[in-house]
Amino acid sequence: MTSSILPTYARAPLTFVKGEGSWLIEQDGRRFLDFGAGIAVNALGHAHPALVSALNEQAQNLWHVSNLYEIPQQQELADKLVDLTFADKVFFTNSGTESCELAIKMARKYWYDKGAEDRFEIIAFTGSFHGRSSAGIAAAGSEKLTKGFGPLLPGFVHLNWADHDAVEAAITSKTAAIIVEPLQGEGGIRLLPDECLKELRRLCYEHGILLILDEVQCGMGRTGKLFAHEWAGIEPDIMMVAKGIGGGFPLGAVLATENAASGMIAGTHGSTYGGNPLACAVGCAVIDHVADDAFLEGVRLKSGLLRQPLESLVAAHPDIFEEVRGSGLMLGLKCKISNSDVLKACYEAHLITVPAADNVIRLLPPLNLSNQEITEAVARLDQAAKACETFV
């Protein structure tokens, strides 16, 4: 029988019916250790009591009214984000893709309002992923994302990742902004070195252009700081956020300085569901946990506890793995055999991982996983690697 669902995903033959912390339960009763977290979405694991409570409490009162009215939960979450970050202004979306759309509009409108209508080009990088909307695929530029979809949104300049000489050479009087992920997820867990991020910030200051950071996957505590760019000691002009901010509930945001956001006045952008009371109530609960200094210190400690045995795993299985990549609890294993084979072996070991480009499998566990679960995950990865060695 043909499924009524549009076949845009190559789905694994797994049907999960319940989640408990770092664990997923398949309909046949099998328990899987979840090191995918919905692709870095379930920052506090499945069915976290504080998030369940926030959602239930808000659901008893008000779900949706639209942005034609004041929404106290939205204001509360925006204030929390402004207090914790570089930003002066926040707009709430439902996803990272929506956040990308606004970030690009915001950068271009900024220059339009300054009388520089020709200043609309945005520099982006190979291996990037900014969503699957028209703007997102145009920004990424890869054939895998763009093939077959006709004329693309113009105005993007694509450069090799981390090639600073190319960036400086590409900046012209038409350059409006640079968009970059501090740590690429879909691109294969590729960490942009701090010195590179600092150099991009310097170039933006020098040429008066805007720096857009896509922290949809690497933000919200994933690297051990609330946002990944904090490691480099720099600040963007515009930042895209989603995934972990909702802890599993659809929620995204664009954060910006007052200057960068100056062109976005009434009528320039909107969202029917963005910033609804349900999503923002959950988002406030997520922020209250993840932004806590002790919680972030815990992420950093757990990263060390996971990374060290992963390095040993690579050394123990040199025919299967090449290296460990990433930062915090956004790690990747570069594979020597097909990552799809490793992914299947992980499923057999009842471990959820996520594939990425450059033949990498991603390890994106809940940020509050236990030390015991770290040990168990490494044991299951070892089991998967041994299974793969039988057919190498």
N, C-alpha and C positions, 0 to 999 in steps of 0.2 A: 504493500500500500504506500502511495506517495504521501509524504508529509505535507501538511498545509503550511508549514513554516518555510519561508524563503531560505534556500540552501546557501547562505553566505558564510556559514561556519562549517568547518570540518570537525564535527563533534565526536568526542570519544564516546564509546558505548558505556557510559556511566550515568546513572540517575540518582542524584543525591536528594534525600528527603528530609534531612535534619542536620544541623550544625551545632556543635558544642565546643566553644573555645577554639582550640587549634585542630579540631577533628570534624570530619564530614562522615555522615553515615549514608551508605548506599541503600537503595530500596531492598536489596537482598540481605541487609544486616551487616555487611562488611564495613569496617571502620578505616578510614583513610586519614593519615596525618597530612594536614593541609599546609603545604609550603608554596601555595599559589595565592591564597587569600583573595580570590576573585580578581587576580592580577593587581595586587597591592591595594585592594579596596578595603578589605576587612581588617583595618589597622588594629582593632581590639578583639579580633577573633569573631566567632559566630555567637550571636545571641548574648552579647555582653549585658549583664543585668542593668547597668546604668543607661545603656542605649535603649533597651527594652522598656525600662521605666519611663524614660523621656518620651519615647514614641507613644506609649500607651496613655500617658498623662495628657499629652497634647491632642491625641486622637479623641479623647473624651470631650474636648472643647471646640477646636476649630481646625479644619484641614486646609481650606483654601478660600481666599477672598480676591485674589489678583493684586497686582502692584498699583492699582488705582487708589489704594488705601494704605494707611500706615500699618506696618506689621511689626509688633514689638519683638518677636523672636528674631526677625531679620535684623533689626537694629541692634539687638544684643550681640548677635554673632558678628556683625560688622565691627562693632566697637571692640570686641575681643581681638579680632584680627588686626585692626589698626593699632591697638595697644601693644601687640606682640611683634609687629613687623615694621618695615619701612613705609608702609602705605598710609595714605590719607583718605582714600576712597575705595569702596568695594561695590562690585555688582555681582549678584548671585545668579548662577546658571544651574543647569541640571547635569552637566557633564564636562569633561575636558575638551571635547570637540566644540561645544558651544563657547567655552572660554577662549579657545583659539580664535573663533570668528570675531569676538568682541575685541580681543587684543590687537588684531590686525586692523579692524575698523578704527579703533582708538588711536593707533599710531598714525594712520593716514589722515584722520580728521584733525589731529593735532597740527600737522603741517599745513593742511588746507586753511585752517583758521588763522594761520600766521601769514597767509598770502603766498605760500609756496606750493601751489597746486601740482607742480611737476615733481615734488619730493614725495614719491609714493613707493619707491623700491625698498624691498626688505631682503636682507641677506640671511640665508639659511644654509644648513649644512647637510652633507651626505649622511645617510644612516638615521636621519631624524624621523620622528613620528609625531604629528600634531593633530591626529584625528583623521576621520574619513569624510569630512565635508569638503565642499569645493575649495574653500580656503585652506583647509588642512592638508589636502593632497597636493595642492599647488605649492604650498610651503615646503613640504617634504620632497616633492619632485621625482621620486623614484618611479620607474616604469611599472613596478608591481602595484603601486597605488593608483597611478594615473591612466594606464592603458585602457582605451575603449571609452573614455568619458568625455571625448570631444575637446573643444577649446578650453584651456585651463585659465583660471583667474590670473591675469598678467601681473608683472611687477615683482617677481621673485628672482633673486640671484643665488644660484646654488654653488657652494664651495666645498672643497674637501674639509673634512672634520679636523679641527684644531690646526689649520694652516693659517697662521697669523699673517704671514707675508701676503698671502692671497687676499685676506680680509682687508688689509690696508690698501692694497692695490685696487680692490673692487669698490671702495667707498668713493662716491661721486656726489655731485650737487643734487642728484636725484635720490640719494639714500635717506630713507626715513627711519629705519630701525634695523637692528640685528635680533634675530630670534634663535634661541639655543636652549637645549636641555643640559643642565649641569651634569647629569648622569643619564645617558641614553638607556631606555628600557627595551623597547622593541628592536632597537638597533644592535642589541647584543651586549647589554650591560657595559657600556663604554663610558668610563669616568673622565670628564674633562678636568685635567689637572688645575689646581688652584691658580698657578701662574698664568694659565690660559684664560681663565675666567677674569682674572685681574687685568690682563692685557685687553680683553674685549671691553671691559668697563672703561679702561683708559682711552681706548680708541673712540668710544662713544662720547666720552667727555670732550676729547680733543676736537672731534668733528661736530659736536652738538647734536648727535643722533640719539634715538631712544634704544635702550636695552630691554628686550622682552625675554624673560626667563620662563620656560615651560617646566614647571615643577609638578605637573599632574601626577606623575608616577613617583618621582623621587622626593616629593615634599611630604609634609605632615609627619615628621619624625622618622621617616624611613631610613635616613642616613645617620641618625643619632643627634642631629640638630633639628629644630622645628622645620627649617627649610635648608636644602642642600647648599645654597649659595653662601650661607653663613660661615661655612668652613673657610671660604676664601676671603672673608671679611669685606665683601662688597655688597652693594644694594642695586637692584634693578630699578627701572622706571615703571615697568609693567610686569606683572607675574600672573601666570595661569595656574590655577589650583583645581583639583577635583579628587577623584578616587578616595583616598583615605579620609578626607574631610567629612564625609558622610558616614564612614564606618560601615558601609553596605547599603545605606539609603542614598538614592540619586541626589547628588549635590555637587556643585562646582562653584568657582568664583574667579573673578578677575580683580586683582589688587593693583592699585596704581598710586603714584604720587599725585598731588593736586595739580601740578603742572602738566603731567602727561595726560591726565583725565580731563583737562580743561575744555576740550572740544565736545565732550559728551554731555550735552544739555538735553532738556525735555524733548522727546520725540526722536532722538538720534538712535536709540536702541531700546529693546524691550524683550520680555520673556513672560509668557503666560504663567508658567509654573515656577520660574526661577525665584528663589527666596521664599517659598511657601512656608507656612507655620510648622508643618510636620518636619520638613527637611531641616529647617533652621534650629528647631528644638533638639533634634538629634545632633546636628553639627555643634551646638553649644556643649553638649555632653561629651562629644569626642574631643573638642578643644580643651575642655577642663581636665581631661586625663592626659592627652598627648603632650600638651604644652608644659606640663609640670616638669621642673628641672630633674627631680628624682626619677621620673619616668624615662626621660631622655638619657640620663646617665645609665639606666638599666638597658636601654637599647644598645648603647655603646659597649657595655660589658658583654651583653649577649652576642653582639657581633664578633667580639674576640673569641668567645667560647665556641662559636660556630666556624669561624674562618680557620682557626688553627687545625682542627681535625679535617677540614676540607682540603687544606694544603697536604696533609698526610694522605688523604684519600687519592689525590692526584698522583702523589709519589708511588702509592701502592698499586695504581692501575694506569700505568703510562701508555698503554695501548687504547685506553678508553677516554681519558681526560688529558687536556693540555695545560690548563691553568685555571686559577680562581680569579674572578674579577669583581669589581664593585666596591661598595661602601656600606657600612652599617648593616642593616638587614635587607639590603637590595643587592644580592650577590648572584653571580653567574658562574657556571662551569662551562668553559670552552671545551667542546668534545672533539675527539679525533675520529670517531665513527659518527654516523649520522645521529644528530640530536633526536630525531624522531624515534630511533631505536632505543636510545637511552630513556626517552620519555615513556615509551611503552613498558620498558623494564621497571621503571619507577611505579607505574600503575600496578604491575604484577606484585610489586613489593608493598602495595597499598600506601604509596607516597605520591602526593600531588605536586608536580612541578609545572613550569610554564615554558614553552619554547620561545626562542628569540632568533633574530638574524645572526649571522656569523657563526652558525652552528653551536649556539649556546643554549643551555637550559637555565632558566631563572629560578632562584630560590627567594621567595617573597613571603615569608611567614608572617603571621600576626606579630605585632611588635611586643605583645605581652606574653609570648610563649614561655614555657618553663625550661629550666636547664635540662630536665629529664627529657623533654620533647626534642631539644637540640640533639642530645645523645642518641635518641631513637631515630631521628631523621638521618643522621650520619650512618647509623647501622643499616638503615633501609637503602641508602644510596650505595653503600658498600655491597649489599645484596644485589642491587640492580646492576652494578658494575661487574660483579662476578658472573651474573647471568649473561651479560653482553660478551664477556670474554670467551664464552663457549662457542660463539659463532664468528669471532674475529679471525 
